[in-house]
Amino acid sequence: MSTEAIEGFLATMRERHASEIEAIELPEGTEDYLRERIDAGDEETLSFMLKLSYLMGLHTGFAAQQEGSATRPASGPLKA
């Protein structure tokens, strides 16, 4: 997949899910930790975090499908 395709996908998802993403409150210190990993050039940890998030999303989607859930989660402050 090209860089342009990834950027396009992320832009679309950012626009489509902006309100839901804004409602998520990551645990305190998460953004500082990310900055530290970026500054340290720790691509391995960042890649692991992305893969873990992807995997968790797959599990959530699979579980919703098994329950026959066609509804989206209620909006509001969500905590990780």
Chimera marker file (.cmm) of the C-alpha trace (Angstrom):
<marker_set name="trace">
<marker id="1" x="0.000" y="0.000" z="0.000" r="1" g="1" b="0" radius="0.5"/>
<marker id="2" x="1.381" y="3.396" z="-0.936" r="1" g="1" b="0" radius="0.5"/>
<marker id="3" x="1.975" y="6.291" z="1.439" r="1" g="1" b="0" radius="0.5"/>
<marker id="4" x="-0.684" y="8.262" z="-0.441" r="1" g="1" b="0" radius="0.5"/>
<marker id="5" x="-3.240" y="5.474" z="0.030" r="1" g="1" b="0" radius="0.5"/>
<marker id="6" x="-2.507" y="5.295" z="3.760" r="1" g="1" b="0" radius="0.5"/>
<marker id="7" x="-2.749" y="9.087" z="4.101" r="1" g="1" b="0" radius="0.5"/>
<marker id="8" x="-6.040" y="9.059" z="2.184" r="1" g="1" b="0" radius="0.5"/>
<marker id="9" x="-7.463" y="6.268" z="4.335" r="1" g="1" b="0" radius="0.5"/>
<marker id="10" x="-6.480" y="8.060" z="7.552" r="1" g="1" b="0" radius="0.5"/>
<marker id="11" x="-7.921" y="11.367" z="6.333" r="1" g="1" b="0" radius="0.5"/>
<marker id="12" x="-11.211" y="9.659" z="5.463" r="1" g="1" b="0" radius="0.5"/>
<marker id="13" x="-11.386" y="7.867" z="8.814" r="1" g="1" b="0" radius="0.5"/>
<marker id="14" x="-10.454" y="11.066" z="10.675" r="1" g="1" b="0" radius="0.5"/>
<marker id="15" x="-13.304" y="12.921" z="8.968" r="1" g="1" b="0" radius="0.5"/>
<marker id="16" x="-15.826" y="10.089" z="9.275" r="1" g="1" b="0" radius="0.5"/>
<marker id="17" x="-15.150" y="9.339" z="12.958" r="1" g="1" b="0" radius="0.5"/>
<marker id="18" x="-14.012" y="12.724" z="14.296" r="1" g="1" b="0" radius="0.5"/>
<marker id="19" x="-16.610" y="12.994" z="17.065" r="1" g="1" b="0" radius="0.5"/>
<marker id="20" x="-16.042" y="9.434" z="18.292" r="1" g="1" b="0" radius="0.5"/>
<marker id="21" x="-12.267" y="9.839" z="18.303" r="1" g="1" b="0" radius="0.5"/>
<marker id="22" x="-12.542" y="13.157" z="20.164" r="1" g="1" b="0" radius="0.5"/>
<marker id="23" x="-14.650" y="11.437" z="22.839" r="1" g="1" b="0" radius="0.5"/>
<marker id="24" x="-11.922" y="8.916" z="23.674" r="1" g="1" b="0" radius="0.5"/>
<marker id="25" x="-9.844" y="9.816" z="26.695" r="1" g="1" b="0" radius="0.5"/>
<marker id="26" x="-6.563" y="7.959" z="26.659" r="1" g="1" b="0" radius="0.5"/>
<marker id="27" x="-4.996" y="7.152" z="30.017" r="1" g="1" b="0" radius="0.5"/>
<marker id="28" x="-3.001" y="9.970" z="31.556" r="1" g="1" b="0" radius="0.5"/>
<marker id="29" x="0.562" y="10.000" z="30.281" r="1" g="1" b="0" radius="0.5"/>
<marker id="30" x="-0.187" y="8.262" z="26.980" r="1" g="1" b="0" radius="0.5"/>
<marker id="31" x="0.607" y="11.257" z="24.788" r="1" g="1" b="0" radius="0.5"/>
<marker id="32" x="3.835" y="11.912" z="26.697" r="1" g="1" b="0" radius="0.5"/>
<marker id="33" x="4.795" y="8.256" z="26.258" r="1" g="1" b="0" radius="0.5"/>
<marker id="34" x="4.115" y="8.447" z="22.513" r="1" g="1" b="0" radius="0.5"/>
<marker id="35" x="6.258" y="11.585" z="22.226" r="1" g="1" b="0" radius="0.5"/>
<marker id="36" x="9.083" y="9.835" z="24.088" r="1" g="1" b="0" radius="0.5"/>
<marker id="37" x="8.903" y="6.821" z="21.772" r="1" g="1" b="0" radius="0.5"/>
<marker id="38" x="8.863" y="9.074" z="18.686" r="1" g="1" b="0" radius="0.5"/>
<marker id="39" x="11.794" y="11.139" z="19.965" r="1" g="1" b="0" radius="0.5"/>
<marker id="40" x="13.695" y="7.929" z="20.727" r="1" g="1" b="0" radius="0.5"/>
<marker id="41" x="12.974" y="6.623" z="17.212" r="1" g="1" b="0" radius="0.5"/>
<marker id="42" x="11.361" y="3.542" z="18.753" r="1" g="1" b="0" radius="0.5"/>
<marker id="43" x="9.514" y="2.348" z="15.646" r="1" g="1" b="0" radius="0.5"/>
<marker id="44" x="9.231" y="-1.173" z="17.073" r="1" g="1" b="0" radius="0.5"/>
<marker id="45" x="7.058" y="-0.055" z="20.022" r="1" g="1" b="0" radius="0.5"/>
<marker id="46" x="4.970" y="2.284" z="17.859" r="1" g="1" b="0" radius="0.5"/>
<marker id="47" x="4.392" y="-0.475" z="15.315" r="1" g="1" b="0" radius="0.5"/>
<marker id="48" x="3.435" y="-2.866" z="18.122" r="1" g="1" b="0" radius="0.5"/>
<marker id="49" x="0.933" y="-0.319" z="19.475" r="1" g="1" b="0" radius="0.5"/>
<marker id="50" x="-0.658" y="0.078" z="16.025" r="1" g="1" b="0" radius="0.5"/>
<marker id="51" x="-0.853" y="-3.673" z="15.501" r="1" g="1" b="0" radius="0.5"/>
<marker id="52" x="-2.351" y="-4.161" z="18.968" r="1" g="1" b="0" radius="0.5"/>
<marker id="53" x="-4.995" y="-1.501" z="18.273" r="1" g="1" b="0" radius="0.5"/>
<marker id="54" x="-5.788" y="-3.150" z="14.952" r="1" g="1" b="0" radius="0.5"/>
<marker id="55" x="-6.063" y="-6.559" z="16.575" r="1" g="1" b="0" radius="0.5"/>
<marker id="56" x="-8.339" y="-5.211" z="19.318" r="1" g="1" b="0" radius="0.5"/>
<marker id="57" x="-10.542" y="-3.615" z="16.660" r="1" g="1" b="0" radius="0.5"/>
<marker id="58" x="-10.778" y="-6.918" z="14.831" r="1" g="1" b="0" radius="0.5"/>
<marker id="59" x="-11.801" y="-8.677" z="18.034" r="1" g="1" b="0" radius="0.5"/>
<marker id="60" x="-14.405" y="-6.011" z="18.800" r="1" g="1" b="0" radius="0.5"/>
<marker id="61" x="-15.863" y="-6.238" z="15.294" r="1" g="1" b="0" radius="0.5"/>
<marker id="62" x="-15.934" y="-10.020" z="15.417" r="1" g="1" b="0" radius="0.5"/>
<marker id="63" x="-17.669" y="-9.993" z="18.820" r="1" g="1" b="0" radius="0.5"/>
<marker id="64" x="-20.252" y="-7.479" z="17.590" r="1" g="1" b="0" radius="0.5"/>
<marker id="65" x="-20.908" y="-9.625" z="14.535" r="1" g="1" b="0" radius="0.5"/>
<marker id="66" x="-21.356" y="-12.734" z="16.674" r="1" g="1" b="0" radius="0.5"/>
<marker id="67" x="-23.916" y="-10.895" z="18.822" r="1" g="1" b="0" radius="0.5"/>
<marker id="68" x="-25.680" y="-9.616" z="15.721" r="1" g="1" b="0" radius="0.5"/>
<marker id="69" x="-25.037" y="-6.055" z="16.797" r="1" g="1" b="0" radius="0.5"/>
<marker id="70" x="-25.743" y="-3.599" z="14.030" r="1" g="1" b="0" radius="0.5"/>
<marker id="71" x="-25.686" y="-0.571" z="16.311" r="1" g="1" b="0" radius="0.5"/>
<marker id="72" x="-22.770" y="1.708" z="16.979" r="1" g="1" b="0" radius="0.5"/>
<marker id="73" x="-21.586" y="2.389" z="20.508" r="1" g="1" b="0" radius="0.5"/>
<marker id="74" x="-23.253" y="5.306" z="22.252" r="1" g="1" b="0" radius="0.5"/>
<marker id="75" x="-21.327" y="8.540" z="21.932" r="1" g="1" b="0" radius="0.5"/>
<marker id="76" x="-19.880" y="10.250" z="24.941" r="1" g="1" b="0" radius="0.5"/>
<marker id="77" x="-16.641" y="10.221" z="26.853" r="1" g="1" b="0" radius="0.5"/>
<marker id="78" x="-14.964" y="6.903" z="26.347" r="1" g="1" b="0" radius="0.5"/>
<marker id="79" x="-12.005" y="5.745" z="28.351" r="1" g="1" b="0" radius="0.5"/>
<marker id="80" x="-9.319" y="3.448" z="27.057" r="1" g="1" b="0" radius="0.5"/>
<link id1="1" id2="2" r="1" g="1" b="0" radius="0.2"/>
<link id1="2" id2="3" r="1" g="1" b="0" radius="0.2"/>
<link id1="3" id2="4" r="1" g="1" b="0" radius="0.2"/>
<link id1="4" id2="5" r="1" g="1" b="0" radius="0.2"/>
<link id1="5" id2="6" r="1" g="1" b="0" radius="0.2"/>
<link id1="6" id2="7" r="1" g="1" b="0" radius="0.2"/>
<link id1="7" id2="8" r="1" g="1" b="0" radius="0.2"/>
<link id1="8" id2="9" r="1" g="1" b="0" radius="0.2"/>
<link id1="9" id2="10" r="1" g="1" b="0" radius="0.2"/>
<link id1="10" id2="11" r="1" g="1" b="0" radius="0.2"/>
<link id1="11" id2="12" r="1" g="1" b="0" radius="0.2"/>
<link id1="12" id2="13" r="1" g="1" b="0" radius="0.2"/>
<link id1="13" id2="14" r="1" g="1" b="0" radius="0.2"/>
<link id1="14" id2="15" r="1" g="1" b="0" radius="0.2"/>
<link id1="15" id2="16" r="1" g="1" b="0" radius="0.2"/>
<link id1="16" id2="17" r="1" g="1" b="0" radius="0.2"/>
<link id1="17" id2="18" r="1" g="1" b="0" radius="0.2"/>
<link id1="18" id2="19" r="1" g="1" b="0" radius="0.2"/>
<link id1="19" id2="20" r="1" g="1" b="0" radius="0.2"/>
<link id1="20" id2="21" r="1" g="1" b="0" radius="0.2"/>
<link id1="21" id2="22" r="1" g="1" b="0" radius="0.2"/>
<link id1="22" id2="23" r="1" g="1" b="0" radius="0.2"/>
<link id1="23" id2="24" r="1" g="1" b="0" radius="0.2"/>
<link id1="24" id2="25" r="1" g="1" b="0" radius="0.2"/>
<link id1="25" id2="26" r="1" g="1" b="0" radius="0.2"/>
<link id1="26" id2="27" r="1" g="1" b="0" radius="0.2"/>
<link id1="27" id2="28" r="1" g="1" b="0" radius="0.2"/>
<link id1="28" id2="29" r="1" g="1" b="0" radius="0.2"/>
<link id1="29" id2="30" r="1" g="1" b="0" radius="0.2"/>
<link id1="30" id2="31" r="1" g="1" b="0" radius="0.2"/>
<link id1="31" id2="32" r="1" g="1" b="0" radius="0.2"/>
<link id1="32" id2="33" r="1" g="1" b="0" radius="0.2"/>
<link id1="33" id2="34" r="1" g="1" b="0" radius="0.2"/>
<link id1="34" id2="35" r="1" g="1" b="0" radius="0.2"/>
<link id1="35" id2="36" r="1" g="1" b="0" radius="0.2"/>
<link id1="36" id2="37" r="1" g="1" b="0" radius="0.2"/>
<link id1="37" id2="38" r="1" g="1" b="0" radius="0.2"/>
<link id1="38" id2="39" r="1" g="1" b="0" radius="0.2"/>
<link id1="39" id2="40" r="1" g="1" b="0" radius="0.2"/>
<link id1="40" id2="41" r="1" g="1" b="0" radius="0.2"/>
<link id1="41" id2="42" r="1" g="1" b="0" radius="0.2"/>
<link id1="42" id2="43" r="1" g="1" b="0" radius="0.2"/>
<link id1="43" id2="44" r="1" g="1" b="0" radius="0.2"/>
<link id1="44" id2="45" r="1" g="1" b="0" radius="0.2"/>
<link id1="45" id2="46" r="1" g="1" b="0" radius="0.2"/>
<link id1="46" id2="47" r="1" g="1" b="0" radius="0.2"/>
<link id1="47" id2="48" r="1" g="1" b="0" radius="0.2"/>
<link id1="48" id2="49" r="1" g="1" b="0" radius="0.2"/>
<link id1="49" id2="50" r="1" g="1" b="0" radius="0.2"/>
<link id1="50" id2="51" r="1" g="1" b="0" radius="0.2"/>
<link id1="51" id2="52" r="1" g="1" b="0" radius="0.2"/>
<link id1="52" id2="53" r="1" g="1" b="0" radius="0.2"/>
<link id1="53" id2="54" r="1" g="1" b="0" radius="0.2"/>
<link id1="54" id2="55" r="1" g="1" b="0" radius="0.2"/>
<link id1="55" id2="56" r="1" g="1" b="0" radius="0.2"/>
<link id1="56" id2="57" r="1" g="1" b="0" radius="0.2"/>
<link id1="57" id2="58" r="1" g="1" b="0" radius="0.2"/>
<link id1="58" id2="59" r="1" g="1" b="0" radius="0.2"/>
<link id1="59" id2="60" r="1" g="1" b="0" radius="0.2"/>
<link id1="60" id2="61" r="1" g="1" b="0" radius="0.2"/>
<link id1="61" id2="62" r="1" g="1" b="0" radius="0.2"/>
<link id1="62" id2="63" r="1" g="1" b="0" radius="0.2"/>
<link id1="63" id2="64" r="1" g="1" b="0" radius="0.2"/>
<link id1="64" id2="65" r="1" g="1" b="0" radius="0.2"/>
<link id1="65" id2="66" r="1" g="1" b="0" radius="0.2"/>
<link id1="66" id2="67" r="1" g="1" b="0" radius="0.2"/>
<link id1="67" id2="68" r="1" g="1" b="0" radius="0.2"/>
<link id1="68" id2="69" r="1" g="1" b="0" radius="0.2"/>
<link id1="69" id2="70" r="1" g="1" b="0" radius="0.2"/>
<link id1="70" id2="71" r="1" g="1" b="0" radius="0.2"/>
<link id1="71" id2="72" r="1" g="1" b="0" radius="0.2"/>
<link id1="72" id2="73" r="1" g="1" b="0" radius="0.2"/>
<link id1="73" id2="74" r="1" g="1" b="0" radius="0.2"/>
<link id1="74" id2="75" r="1" g="1" b="0" radius="0.2"/>
<link id1="75" id2="76" r="1" g="1" b="0" radius="0.2"/>
<link id1="76" id2="77" r="1" g="1" b="0" radius="0.2"/>
<link id1="77" id2="78" r="1" g="1" b="0" radius="0.2"/>
<link id1="78" id2="79" r="1" g="1" b="0" radius="0.2"/>
<link id1="79" id2="80" r="1" g="1" b="0" radius="0.2"/>
</marker_set>
